[in-house]
Amino acid sequence: TQRQSADEVAAAIDLGSGDKTAKRSGFLIMLTLAGIIAIAGVLTDSTATVIGAMIIAPLGTPILAIALGIVTGHLSLVVRSMLWVLVGLLIVVVLGLAFSAFVSTPQSLETNSQVVGRTSPSFMDLVAALATGFAGGFAMCRRDLSAILPGVAIAISLVPPLGVVGVCVGQGLWGDALGALWLFLSNVVALVIAGSIVFTLAGYARDPGSSPVANRRRAYAIVSVLAVIIAVPLAVNSIASVALARWSVSIQDTTAAWLGEDAG
């Protein structure tokens, strides 16, 4: 069978099991390098560089570990993985703050496609993150699908938005920083939701190593509430963007009709 056991999946994504020193040092080193590459790509408006950072970044590992901890009922795994996600967040944001010194003016960021594309998240970003989470969780469950994990890393946006948060805060663009942070949080929640569903369907909740007394319903309820909290602002932002686009077209058409008879 190609299905991995819960213990095998945990060994791959839990930074607190096995060779802890090697796992944690590798995580910190690769995340720091990915953060530097992502921020450099953002500041130079280079899509290729940002994609490279996505492939390197290991931040999706502890996020999927949160989902596994929820499904197997191991609160310690959930808490430990959340702390590692928080550590990763702080590292990349601080790097962004440091590199913001290389930005000439805040206005230069307003025309940067790498910044603009991550400061106004939409509901479709959440949908894409959910689909990516399903793909990542499914790949972790199967021995024969590990080759798709780099593609999953590219599809989910984790490190670049955090880099944008740091750069925008360094330039005093608090609204843009909040938008980029919301994109990151929505992707984290989407990964946890999708991972929890996939790991549950894979039967890990019934694995011998799972906690028999875990209150999974409460955990699922908390995750569901978080999903609603994240999704509502994204949906509102999407509706507002569509409405503004339609109004802009209507204004242009009306203006063209008004001036149509005037030469020049």
Disulfide bonds with the S-S distance in Angstrom:
none
